[in-house]
Amino acid sequence: MQAIETKLPHLITTLPGPKAQQIVKLDSEFVSPSYTRDYPLVAKTGRGATIEDVDGNIFLDFAAGSAVVATGHCHPEVVTAIQKQASELIHMSGTDFYYPNLVELAEKLASIAPGKEPKRVYFGNSGAEAVEAAIKLAKYHTKRDKLVAFHGAFHGRTIGALSLTASRAIQRKGFGTLLSGVFHMPYPDTYRGTYGVRPETASADCLSYLENELFRRRVDPEEVAGIFIEPIQGEGGYLPAPAEFLQGLQRICRRYGIMLVMDEVQSGMGRTGRWWACDHAGVEPDIICTAKGIASGMPLSAMIARASVMDWKPGAHASTFGGNPVCIAASLATIRLIEKQYKANAARMGEFIMRKTADWREKHKIVGDIRGRGLMIGIEFVRDQKTKEKAPELRNLIVERSFHKGLLVLGSGDTTLRLCPPLLIDEEQAEFALRTLDGVISEIEREM
């Protein structure tokens, strides 16, 4: 348990504290250097939206373990579900045997997926695994082998998912030839515009590029198995795709028999105030990939597809650990909590944050844009509001200084700060986070 029960930060040492320094040193000796850490937080316990480190410092978590702990850290109902299931059955492998709760979760996910057509569900362990499964299913169902993804996309780090990813060159560097037949196109950026021009026509410009450039010059649409898109780009700067773009994309996919695959790994499970970010556009994807917030921190993912699409045969794809009984118990508890209260709270608190930051572009010269839905909000920082010159070094400084004031946040894309707290935050916690960020931004602006 945390030494002090609080909803807000309580710092008692300089950061990092002495115990944290020891662990960071050991980590540098024994743990893979491929991990990215923005600041030396060494977590010990978590409750709700707060984290206590090994030195007893308490932080307000507006990162939620990379948008994972939807119901907060160690929610009592989730913990109870995990403990109960762990005392009864930990593993038998759902690919070879049957579990009652596996079927129960599949039925629930099918019921909350967009559209009226019946759905079927495949379980994995991570977002990347859900994307890999979607790649295979799209190819299997369509008997085609080409794929389309977007600039700025992040779909995971396994080879297939990485082939779709176009977020940072470092993520692809050194791994040789990736999956062939993958084509990338611009994402509709309503702040900077397609290729930096005409933000107001970003959707039309991207749809035109798809049909008049990509399909006309580089790949025949009748060879494309699937188009993979994040309705809100996670690592690409928390960019929401406009509803008219997603609707237009669905029309194009239907016209050519292409699978529309929504990567909702970060944006799904109530984070935007609805079950799925694509619900805001009223579209029905052929396939949805979800993970992160699905089980409040337990490793679980799901690929949900229209039943007519999930037509592969036994043995075509499976996972030993996918759909683990303990993870599924956590997911069922998580979904009950999201449905009962946290989905609505995400919508309410998202509106609260957007309202409180509405004047930041006038107040702060380095704030270029504030965007998002629910509790998936991005603040983009610039050197100049007119030229929109990116300011990654300022964003990184804000992340670092916020940590030293007890607020945990992460970056997204080149120059955006993401706000993705647990869905249970209240106004007091949101006020603290915004007050802290406001102060840090003002402090940096005075130094410029």
C-alpha positions as CSV (number, residue, x, y, z in Angstrom):
1,M,0.0,0.0,0.0
2,Q,1.0,3.6,-0.5
3,A,2.5,5.2,2.6
4,I,0.2,8.2,2.1
5,E,-3.4,7.8,0.8
6,T,-3.7,10.7,-1.6
7,K,-5.1,11.5,-5.1
8,L,-2.4,14.0,-5.7
9,P,1.4,13.9,-5.8
10,H,3.5,13.9,-2.6
11,L,7.3,14.2,-3.2
12,I,9.7,13.5,-0.3
13,T,13.1,13.1,-2.0
14,T,14.9,14.7,-4.8
15,L,14.3,12.8,-8.0
16,P,15.4,10.2,-8.6
17,G,15.7,9.1,-5.0
18,P,18.6,6.9,-3.7
19,K,16.7,3.6,-4.1
20,A,15.6,4.6,-7.6
21,Q,19.2,5.5,-8.6
22,Q,20.4,2.0,-7.5
23,I,17.7,0.3,-9.6
24,V,18.3,2.5,-12.7
25,K,22.0,1.6,-12.4
26,L,21.3,-2.2,-12.3
27,D,18.8,-1.8,-15.2
28,S,21.6,-0.2,-17.3
29,E,23.7,-3.3,-16.7
30,F,21.2,-6.1,-17.2
31,V,18.1,-5.0,-19.2
32,S,17.8,-4.6,-22.9
33,P,19.0,-1.1,-24.0
34,S,16.2,-1.0,-26.6
35,Y,13.7,0.2,-24.0
36,T,12.9,3.9,-24.0
37,R,12.6,5.7,-20.7
38,D,11.9,9.5,-20.6
39,Y,12.7,9.9,-16.9
40,P,13.8,7.7,-14.0
41,L,10.5,6.7,-12.4
42,V,10.9,3.4,-10.5
43,A,7.4,2.3,-9.7
44,K,6.6,0.2,-6.6
45,T,2.9,0.4,-6.0
46,G,-0.1,2.0,-7.8
47,R,-3.6,3.0,-6.6
48,G,-6.2,4.6,-8.8
49,A,-4.4,7.4,-10.8
50,T,-1.3,7.5,-8.5
51,I,2.0,5.7,-8.5
52,E,4.4,5.4,-5.5
53,D,8.0,4.9,-6.3
54,V,10.6,2.9,-4.4
55,D,11.6,6.0,-2.3
56,G,8.0,6.8,-1.2
57,N,7.4,9.6,-3.7
58,I,3.8,9.7,-5.0
59,F,3.0,10.8,-8.6
60,L,-0.1,11.6,-10.5
61,D,-0.2,9.2,-13.5
62,F,-1.4,10.9,-16.7
63,A,0.2,8.2,-18.8
64,A,-1.7,5.2,-17.4
65,G,1.1,2.7,-18.3
66,S,0.9,3.8,-21.9
67,A,-2.9,4.1,-21.9
68,V,-3.2,0.6,-20.4
69,V,-4.6,0.8,-16.9
70,A,-8.1,2.0,-18.0
71,T,-9.7,1.4,-14.6
72,G,-6.7,2.8,-12.7
73,H,-3.9,0.9,-10.9
74,C,-5.0,-2.1,-9.0
75,H,-8.7,-1.5,-9.0
76,P,-10.1,-3.6,-6.2
77,E,-12.7,-5.3,-8.5
78,V,-10.0,-6.2,-11.1
79,V,-7.6,-7.5,-8.4
80,T,-10.4,-9.6,-6.9
81,A,-11.2,-11.1,-10.3
82,I,-7.5,-11.9,-10.9
83,Q,-7.1,-13.5,-7.5
84,K,-10.2,-15.6,-7.7
85,Q,-9.3,-16.9,-11.2
86,A,-5.7,-17.5,-10.2
87,S,-6.9,-19.7,-7.4
88,E,-9.0,-21.8,-9.7
89,L,-7.3,-22.2,-13.1
90,I,-4.3,-20.3,-14.5
91,H,-3.7,-22.0,-17.8
92,M,-4.9,-24.8,-20.1
93,S,-4.4,-23.2,-23.5
94,G,-7.5,-21.8,-25.2
95,T,-6.1,-22.9,-28.6
96,D,-6.6,-26.6,-27.6
97,F,-9.3,-26.6,-24.9
98,Y,-12.4,-24.5,-23.9
99,Y,-12.8,-22.0,-21.1
100,P,-16.2,-20.6,-20.0
101,N,-14.8,-17.1,-19.5
102,L,-13.1,-17.1,-22.9
103,V,-16.4,-17.6,-24.6
104,E,-18.1,-15.0,-22.2
105,L,-15.5,-12.3,-23.1
106,A,-15.7,-13.1,-26.9
107,E,-19.5,-12.7,-26.7
108,K,-19.1,-9.4,-24.9
109,L,-16.6,-8.0,-27.3
110,A,-18.7,-9.1,-30.2
111,S,-21.7,-7.3,-28.7
112,I,-19.9,-3.9,-28.3
113,A,-18.1,-4.0,-31.7
114,P,-19.6,-1.5,-34.2
115,G,-22.2,-2.6,-36.7
116,K,-25.1,-5.1,-36.8
117,E,-23.3,-8.1,-38.4
118,P,-22.3,-10.9,-36.1
119,K,-18.7,-10.9,-35.0
120,R,-16.1,-13.4,-33.9
121,V,-13.0,-12.9,-31.7
122,Y,-9.4,-14.1,-31.7
123,F,-7.3,-13.6,-28.6
124,G,-3.6,-12.8,-28.3
125,N,-1.2,-11.3,-25.8
126,S,-0.3,-7.8,-27.2
127,G,-1.4,-5.2,-29.6
128,A,1.3,-6.3,-32.1
129,E,-0.1,-9.8,-32.0
130,A,-3.6,-8.6,-32.7
131,V,-2.2,-6.7,-35.7
132,E,-0.3,-9.7,-36.9
133,A,-3.5,-11.8,-36.7
134,A,-5.4,-9.1,-38.7
135,I,-2.7,-9.1,-41.4
136,K,-3.0,-12.8,-41.8
137,L,-6.8,-12.8,-41.7
138,A,-7.1,-10.0,-44.2
139,K,-4.9,-11.9,-46.6
140,Y,-6.5,-15.3,-45.9
141,H,-10.1,-14.0,-46.5
142,T,-9.4,-11.9,-49.6
143,K,-6.8,-14.1,-51.2
144,R,-4.8,-10.9,-51.8
145,D,-1.3,-10.0,-50.6
146,K,-1.0,-6.2,-50.6
147,L,-1.5,-3.9,-47.6
148,V,-1.9,-0.1,-47.1
149,A,-1.0,1.8,-44.0
150,F,-0.3,5.5,-43.1
151,H,2.6,7.8,-42.5
152,G,2.9,8.3,-38.7
153,A,1.3,4.9,-38.0
154,F,2.4,2.7,-35.1
155,H,1.1,-0.8,-35.2
156,G,3.7,-2.7,-33.2
157,R,7.3,-4.0,-33.4
158,T,7.0,-7.6,-34.6
159,I,8.0,-7.9,-38.3
160,G,4.5,-7.8,-39.8
161,A,3.3,-5.0,-37.5
162,L,6.6,-3.1,-38.0
163,S,6.1,-3.3,-41.8
164,L,2.9,-1.3,-41.3
165,T,4.5,1.1,-38.8
166,A,5.8,4.4,-40.2
167,S,6.3,6.4,-37.0
168,R,10.1,6.6,-36.5
169,A,13.0,5.4,-38.6
170,I,14.8,4.0,-35.5
171,Q,12.0,1.5,-35.1
172,R,12.8,0.0,-38.5
173,K,16.5,0.6,-38.7
174,G,18.7,-2.5,-38.7
175,F,16.1,-5.1,-39.3
176,G,16.6,-5.7,-42.9
177,T,13.9,-6.4,-45.4
178,L,10.4,-6.2,-43.9
179,L,7.1,-7.6,-45.2
180,S,6.7,-6.9,-48.9
181,G,3.7,-5.4,-50.6
182,V,3.1,-2.7,-47.9
183,F,2.3,0.8,-49.2
184,H,2.1,3.9,-47.1
185,M,0.1,7.1,-47.7
186,P,-0.5,10.4,-45.9
187,Y,-2.7,10.5,-42.8
188,P,-5.3,13.4,-42.7
189,D,-3.6,15.9,-40.4
190,T,-6.1,18.7,-39.8
191,Y,-3.5,20.9,-38.0
192,R,-0.7,20.7,-40.6
193,G,-2.5,19.5,-43.6
194,T,-1.5,16.8,-46.1
195,Y,2.2,17.5,-46.9
196,G,1.9,20.7,-44.9
197,V,-0.8,22.4,-47.0
198,R,-4.5,23.1,-46.7
199,P,-5.4,21.6,-43.3
200,E,-9.1,22.3,-44.1
201,T,-9.0,19.9,-47.0
202,A,-6.8,17.2,-45.3
203,S,-9.5,14.5,-45.6
204,A,-10.3,15.1,-49.3
205,D,-6.6,15.4,-50.1
206,C,-5.8,12.0,-48.5
207,L,-8.8,10.2,-50.1
208,S,-7.7,11.7,-53.5
209,Y,-4.2,10.5,-53.0
210,L,-5.4,7.0,-52.2
211,E,-7.5,6.7,-55.4
212,N,-5.7,8.9,-57.8
213,E,-2.1,8.3,-56.9
214,L,-1.7,5.1,-54.9
215,F,-4.3,3.0,-56.7
216,R,-3.6,4.5,-60.0
217,R,0.2,4.4,-60.1
218,R,1.6,2.0,-57.5
219,V,-0.9,-0.8,-56.6
220,D,-4.1,-2.1,-58.1
221,P,-6.9,-1.9,-55.5
222,E,-8.0,-5.4,-56.5
223,E,-4.7,-6.7,-55.1
224,V,-5.1,-5.0,-51.7
225,A,-6.1,-7.2,-48.8
226,G,-6.5,-4.5,-46.2
227,I,-6.1,-0.9,-45.2
228,F,-4.9,-0.5,-41.7
229,I,-5.6,2.7,-39.8
230,E,-5.6,4.1,-36.3
231,P,-8.7,6.3,-36.0
232,I,-6.6,8.4,-33.6
233,Q,-2.8,7.9,-34.2
234,G,-1.2,6.9,-31.0
235,E,2.5,7.4,-31.6
236,G,1.9,9.7,-34.5
237,G,1.0,12.7,-32.4
238,Y,-2.5,11.9,-31.1
239,L,-4.0,12.9,-34.4
240,P,-7.8,12.1,-34.8
241,A,-8.9,11.1,-38.3
242,P,-11.9,13.2,-39.2
243,A,-15.2,11.4,-39.4
244,E,-15.6,12.2,-43.1
245,F,-12.3,10.7,-43.9
246,L,-13.1,7.4,-42.1
247,Q,-16.4,7.3,-43.8
248,G,-14.8,7.9,-47.2
249,L,-12.2,5.3,-46.5
250,Q,-14.9,2.7,-45.7
251,R,-16.7,3.5,-48.9
252,I,-13.5,2.9,-50.9
253,C,-12.8,-0.3,-49.1
254,R,-16.3,-1.6,-49.7
255,R,-16.1,-0.7,-53.4
256,Y,-12.9,-2.7,-54.0
257,G,-13.5,-5.6,-51.5
258,I,-10.7,-4.4,-49.2
259,M,-10.7,-5.2,-45.5
260,L,-10.9,-2.0,-43.4
261,V,-8.9,-2.7,-40.3
262,M,-9.1,-0.3,-37.3
263,D,-6.2,-0.4,-35.0
264,E,-7.9,0.6,-31.7
265,V,-5.1,-0.8,-29.5
266,Q,-4.6,2.6,-27.8
267,S,-7.9,4.4,-28.7
268,G,-10.4,1.6,-27.9
269,M,-12.0,0.3,-24.7
270,G,-13.8,3.5,-23.7
271,R,-10.8,5.9,-23.8
272,T,-12.5,8.3,-26.1
273,G,-15.8,8.3,-24.3
274,R,-17.2,5.6,-26.5
275,W,-16.2,1.9,-26.8
276,W,-14.2,2.7,-30.0
277,A,-12.8,5.8,-31.5
278,C,-14.3,4.8,-34.8
279,D,-17.7,4.9,-33.2
280,H,-17.5,8.7,-33.4
281,A,-17.5,8.4,-37.2
282,G,-20.3,5.8,-37.4
283,V,-18.3,3.3,-39.4
284,E,-18.2,-0.5,-39.2
285,P,-14.7,-1.9,-39.7
286,D,-14.2,-5.4,-41.1
287,I,-11.6,-6.0,-38.4
288,I,-10.8,-4.3,-35.1
289,C,-7.5,-4.8,-33.2
290,T,-7.6,-4.0,-29.4
291,A,-5.2,-4.5,-26.5
292,K,-3.8,-2.0,-23.9
293,G,-6.9,-1.0,-21.9
294,I,-8.7,-4.3,-22.4
295,A,-7.6,-5.9,-19.1
296,S,-6.3,-3.1,-16.8
297,G,-2.6,-4.1,-17.2
298,M,-2.9,-7.9,-17.8
299,P,-1.4,-9.0,-21.1
300,L,-4.3,-9.6,-23.5
301,S,-5.3,-8.5,-26.9
302,A,-8.2,-9.3,-29.2
303,M,-8.9,-9.2,-32.9
304,I,-12.6,-8.8,-33.6
305,A,-13.9,-9.4,-37.1
306,R,-17.1,-9.7,-38.9
307,A,-18.2,-13.3,-38.8
308,S,-18.3,-13.6,-42.5
309,V,-14.7,-12.4,-42.7
310,M,-13.3,-14.7,-40.0
311,D,-13.5,-17.7,-42.2
312,W,-10.1,-19.3,-41.6
313,K,-9.9,-23.0,-40.8
314,P,-8.6,-24.8,-37.6
315,G,-4.9,-24.5,-37.3
316,A,-4.6,-21.4,-39.5
317,H,-3.7,-19.2,-36.6
318,A,-3.5,-19.7,-32.8
319,S,-1.6,-18.7,-29.6
320,T,-0.6,-20.8,-26.6
321,F,-1.1,-18.0,-24.1
322,G,-3.7,-15.9,-26.0
323,G,-6.9,-15.7,-23.9
324,N,-5.3,-16.8,-20.7
325,P,-8.0,-17.3,-18.0
326,V,-6.5,-14.9,-15.5
327,C,-6.2,-12.2,-18.1
328,I,-9.7,-12.8,-19.3
329,A,-11.1,-12.5,-15.8
330,A,-9.3,-9.1,-15.5
331,S,-10.8,-8.1,-18.8
332,L,-14.4,-9.0,-17.9
333,A,-14.0,-7.0,-14.7
334,T,-12.5,-4.1,-16.6
335,I,-15.3,-4.0,-19.2
336,R,-17.9,-4.1,-16.5
337,L,-16.3,-1.0,-14.8
338,I,-15.9,0.8,-18.1
339,E,-19.5,0.1,-19.1
340,K,-20.9,1.1,-15.7
341,Q,-19.0,4.3,-15.1
342,Y,-15.7,5.0,-16.7
343,K,-16.7,5.4,-20.3
344,A,-19.0,8.2,-19.4
345,N,-16.4,9.6,-17.1
346,A,-13.8,9.6,-19.9
347,A,-16.2,11.7,-22.0
348,R,-17.0,14.1,-19.2
349,M,-13.4,14.6,-18.1
350,G,-12.2,14.9,-21.7
351,E,-14.7,17.8,-22.2
352,F,-13.5,19.3,-18.9
353,I,-9.8,19.3,-20.0
354,M,-10.6,20.7,-23.4
355,R,-12.7,23.4,-21.8
356,K,-9.9,24.3,-19.3
357,T,-7.3,24.5,-22.1
358,A,-9.4,26.3,-24.7
359,D,-7.4,29.5,-24.2
360,W,-3.9,28.0,-24.1
361,R,-3.2,28.8,-27.7
362,E,-3.7,32.5,-26.9
363,K,-2.0,32.2,-23.5
364,H,1.1,30.3,-24.6
365,K,3.1,31.1,-27.7
366,I,4.5,27.6,-27.9
367,V,1.2,25.7,-27.9
368,G,0.2,25.0,-31.5
369,D,-2.7,22.7,-31.2
370,I,-4.9,20.9,-28.7
371,R,-6.9,18.0,-30.0
372,G,-8.4,14.6,-29.2
373,R,-11.5,12.9,-27.8
374,G,-12.3,11.8,-24.3
375,L,-9.2,11.1,-22.3
376,M,-7.0,10.8,-25.4
377,I,-5.7,14.4,-25.8
378,G,-2.7,15.7,-27.5
379,I,-1.0,19.1,-27.0
380,E,1.3,20.0,-29.9
381,F,4.2,22.4,-29.2
382,V,5.8,24.7,-31.8
383,R,8.5,27.3,-32.0
384,D,6.2,29.6,-33.9
385,Q,2.4,29.4,-34.1
386,K,2.4,30.9,-37.6
387,T,5.0,28.7,-39.2
388,K,4.2,25.7,-37.0
389,E,7.9,24.9,-36.7
390,K,8.1,21.7,-34.6
391,A,9.6,22.0,-31.1
392,P,10.5,18.5,-29.9
393,E,13.1,19.8,-27.5
394,L,10.5,21.9,-25.7
395,R,8.0,19.1,-25.5
396,N,10.7,16.8,-24.0
397,L,11.6,19.5,-21.5
398,I,8.0,19.8,-20.4
399,V,7.8,16.0,-19.9
400,E,11.0,16.1,-17.8
401,R,10.0,19.0,-15.6
402,S,6.5,17.7,-15.1
403,F,8.0,14.5,-13.6
404,H,10.0,16.6,-11.1
405,K,6.7,18.2,-10.1
406,G,5.0,14.8,-9.6
407,L,3.1,14.5,-12.9
408,L,3.7,11.6,-15.2
409,V,3.2,12.3,-18.9
410,L,4.6,11.0,-22.1
411,G,5.3,12.4,-25.6
412,S,3.7,11.3,-28.8
413,G,4.9,11.9,-32.4
414,D,7.6,14.5,-33.0
415,T,6.4,17.3,-30.8
416,T,3.2,16.4,-29.0
417,L,2.5,15.7,-25.4
418,R,-0.2,13.1,-24.7
419,L,-2.7,13.1,-21.9
420,C,-4.0,9.6,-21.4
421,P,-4.7,9.1,-17.7
422,P,-6.8,6.3,-16.2
423,L,-10.4,6.7,-17.1
424,L,-11.3,7.2,-13.4
425,I,-9.7,10.6,-12.9
426,D,-11.7,13.4,-11.3
427,E,-11.8,17.1,-11.7
428,E,-9.3,17.7,-8.8
429,Q,-6.7,15.5,-10.5
430,A,-7.3,17.0,-13.9
431,E,-7.0,20.5,-12.3
432,F,-3.7,19.6,-10.8
433,A,-2.3,18.2,-14.0
434,L,-3.4,21.2,-16.0
435,R,-2.1,23.6,-13.4
436,T,1.2,21.8,-13.4
437,L,1.5,21.8,-17.2
438,D,0.4,25.5,-17.4
439,G,3.1,26.4,-14.9
440,V,5.9,24.4,-16.6
441,I,5.0,25.9,-20.0
442,S,5.0,29.4,-18.6
443,E,8.3,28.7,-16.9
444,I,9.9,27.5,-20.2
445,E,8.5,30.4,-22.2
446,R,10.1,32.9,-19.7
447,E,13.4,31.2,-20.4
448,M,13.2,31.5,-24.1
